[in-house]
Amino acid sequence: MSAIVYRVGHDLELDLVINLYQESTLGERRPIHDRDCMAAMIRNANLVVTAWEEDRLVGIARSLSDFAYCTYLSDLAVRRSHQRRGIGRELVRRTREAGGRAQIILLAAPAAVEYYPRLGFIRHPQAWILPAEASGQ
Ligand SMILES: CC(C)(COP(=O)(O)OP(=O)(O)OC[C@H]1O[C@@H](n2cnc3c(N)ncnc32)[C@H](O)[C@@H]1OP(=O)(O)O)[C@@H](O)C(=O)NCCC(=O)NCCS
């Protein structure tokens, strides 16, 4: 297997990102069939770290950060074929490094609840979500 190369930046081909979301299973919980929404998610994210094996996108950490106080890590995904090789850990490490002193906040997918404590995350008992309003309301 080739070495994994990490990059920071959101200038990414939409189809590559959608394919990665599908191939990591994160696509089951993200709006991958709404291309406009996915394009906006990439365009407006201001801290995106990606992992590449040659020209193949194998991992992503997509965040919004103020680079001072908080970074919201919305999507962390590693291609199934490349999981359990430390890529997720490295994507989070680089996200943290790029965010300066900002703390990272996230919502874990059900299958990843046991993952984040391994990376040093602390469960927060007072987290709240205000769901988006349905369109037309
Ligand atoms: C969760 C995910 C990002 C982890 O990425 P990864 O590159 O496979 O993880 P790493 O190789 O960095 O794993 C780091 C450690 O966590 C462990 N680990 C990996 N996935 C785990 C899981 N789902 N649950 C518990 N531990 C896990 C690894 O064994 C490793 O342990 P070690 O430090 O003792 O060696 C990846 O499995 C994924 O993309 N899952 C599907 C999408 C998803 O659920 N994303 C999270 C959205 S919140």
The ligand as a Gaussian input file, in Angstrom:
#p B3LYP/6-31G(d) Opt

LIG

0 1
 C      -15.011000       6.108000      12.906000
 C      -13.892000       6.181000      11.858000
 C      -13.754000       7.610000      11.366000
 C      -12.571000       5.706000      12.508000
 O      -11.514000       5.900000      11.591000
 P      -10.297000       4.876000      11.529000
 O       -9.254000       5.457000      10.653000
 O      -10.818000       3.531000      11.176000
 O       -9.825000       4.837000      13.051000
 P       -8.316000       4.757000      13.608000
 O       -7.583000       3.729000      12.817000
 O       -7.757000       6.121000      13.704000
 O       -8.601000       4.175000      15.068000
 C       -8.019000       4.699000      16.257000
 C       -8.317000       3.729000      17.380000
 O       -9.739000       3.565000      17.552000
 C      -10.132000       2.198000      17.323000
 N      -11.400000       2.222000      16.582000
 C      -11.567000       2.417000      15.264000
 N      -12.882000       2.457000      14.964000
 C      -13.558000       2.248000      16.121000
 C      -14.945000       2.167000      16.459000
 N      -15.895000       2.299000      15.535000
 N      -15.266000       1.951000      17.755000
 C      -14.307000       1.835000      18.701000
 N      -12.964000       1.908000      18.445000
 C      -12.608000       2.105000      17.162000
 C       -8.982000       1.591000      16.533000
 O       -8.898000       0.205000      16.727000
 C       -7.789000       2.329000      17.101000
 O       -7.444000       1.765000      18.349000
 P       -5.917000       1.801000      18.905000
 O       -5.576000       3.233000      19.147000
 O       -5.997000       0.983000      20.144000
 O       -5.085000       1.193000      17.820000
 C      -14.175000       5.228000      10.668000
 O      -14.365000       3.918000      11.147000
 C      -15.390000       5.613000       9.843000
 O      -15.261000       6.366000       8.875000
 N      -16.578000       5.085000      10.206000
 C      -17.783000       5.314000       9.435000
 C      -18.254000       6.741000       9.484000
 C      -18.484000       7.214000      10.897000
 O      -19.181000       6.562000      11.672000
 N      -17.890000       8.362000      11.205000
 C      -18.024000       8.975000      12.478000
 C      -19.083000      10.017000      12.370000
 S      -19.290000      10.824000      13.924000

